[in-house]
């Protein structure tokens, strides 16, 4: 499995205040979306997230988001190294995602940009 890129996950209290800061730092415009009660903005290499504490606390446990070519292939590779699938695979606003706990206890989200999502 090839990792195509990494997104840094940042939980913020005020998304409206945080987005302009990251837009200026990266020189890119944020793309906003929501996933249930969580509001998010992709700004350059950052994924800013804000929402109810119970949801944000869960999001904080995920170390990073890793872009892969195919989530199904990632699941196969993750199983081969003894990772546990915590969530998914499931459709997201931009593709498919799976959250996995590696044997060392770290938790990562793997995403692809599948047109079928």
N, C-alpha and C positions, 0 to 999 in steps of 0.2 A: 504494500500500500504506500503510495506516495502522498506526503502531506504537501498540499499546494500553497498553503498560507496559514497564518495564525491571526486571530483576532483577540485583542486584550479586552477582557470583560471588566467594566467599571460600574458599580452600583452607586447611584447618586440620589440624594434626597429631592432635588429639584431639577428635573430634566430641562425645563425651559431656560434655567440659568446656566446649566452645564453645556448645552449644545453650542452656543456661540463661542465659548472658551475653546472647545475642542475644534470647532470649525476654523477659528483663527490660528490655532497652533498647527493644524494640519494643512490649511489652505484648501480644504474641501468642504463641500456642502453636505450636511447631514441628511440621511434618508430616514424618516420616522415611520414607525409602524407599531402596532400593539399586538400582544399575544395574551388574550384573556385580560386580567386586570393589570398586566405589566405593560408600561409604555417604554419604547426603546427607540434609539437612534443609532444608526451606523454612521460613524464619522471617521473616514480614513481607516486606520487599523484598530479603532476603538469601537466597542459596542457599549453604549451607555444605556443603563436600565434603571427604571424607577417604578415603584408600586407599593402595594401593601407590605408591611414588614414580614409577614409570614411567607409571602412569595419571594421577596428579595433575599431573605435568609437562605432559602433553598438555592437561589441563583448564585449566591456567594460561594457555595461549596464547589462550583465548577471552576476549575483552574483557568481554562482557556477554551476557545472554540477553534477547531482545526478544520480547514477546508480540505476535502478529499474529492477524488474524481467520482467515486461511487460508494454510497453508504453501505450497500449490501456487501460489497467487497471488504469494507472496513469491519463490518460485523464478523465476517469470516476470519479475518486476521486477528481481531480482538479475541475471539473465542479460542484461536490457536495459541495465544499467549496466556490464557487463563483469566481474561477480563470478564467482569459481570456486566451485562447490559442492564442499565437502571431504567431507562426510558427509551421507547421507540423500537425500531425506526418509525418515524411519524412525519407527516407533511408539515412544513412551515411556510411562512410567506415567501421564502426564496428558494425552497427546495425541500430536501429530506434531512432529518437529523436523528441522531442517536446519542444518548448519553451513556458513557461506560465508566465503570470503576476498574482501574488497572490493579493488578495484583499487589502493588505497593500502597494501595489505598487512594491514590490520586484520582480525581474525577475530571473527565474531559468530554466536551461535546464535539461530535464529528458531524459535519454538514457537507452536502453536495448541492449543486444547482440543477437538479433534475427537472426537466421540463414537465414531467408527469406529476409533480407535487401539487 
